């Protein structure tokens, strides 16, 4: 996936409250599908569907133990998503400061439009 | 002394961003709506280029902003103006190309002048509580709040200097 597609997948995965709750649970340690389904009033297949979306986004990976196949949280895509948001924040940060400068310039005695 | 930037959540679908500028509101409104002026400040962080700034300032008119960085990464957004009261209020829809807000948001910017200063109140309404929380829980709120604190600090330093 190209970076913007990966971000789309990450944000799509994070857009759902159940998937965020699954991630929050996995942040505490790996868990099987049955363990993940327990707190939700949801069938294991329904939870598996959410896990598939999280796995596609690279946010969750499967362990190798044959039967339970515990799921683990993957940190890198989340870090990438927050990096993107950091860039967004920096964007507004710099923009507002520039607007201060522009307004000061437009009101300076040298400006012919406004005093 | 100008009031610090603030971000609040007046309801479960909204974010309110408030900021003071040392200028009369007709000037602040112009900087928000006239492409030659918008191009001067909405340019993004260092290394980003404001490649597209199109504004059709009429009700039903569209705007389109695109920025690119040196790596060729582009970020675009656009929408439609739904209410225009010059120097007083600007209402528009907003949608980022990377739709991380869970659908279109509606932005209402009020320009309130007092004592030669203008307070801008930007109310962003999300399509649902889930959409707003989805954007917030991924770290936007924390990031924005940190940004505003940094900006406050910069203003304080500028005033002190």
Interface residues (C-beta under 8 A of the other chain):
Chain A: X3 X4 X7 X8 X11 X14 X15 X16 X17 X20 X81 X82 X84 X85 X86 X87 X88 X89 X90 X91 X92 X93 X94 X95 X96 X97 X98 X99 X100 X101 X102 X103 X104 X106 X107 X114
Chain B: X5 X19 X21 X22 X23 X27 X28 X31 X37 X40 X41 X42 X43 X44 X45 X46 X48 X67 X73 X75 X98 X99 X100 X102 X130 X131 X133 X134 X137 X138 X139 X140 X143 X144 X146 X147 X150 X151 X154 X155
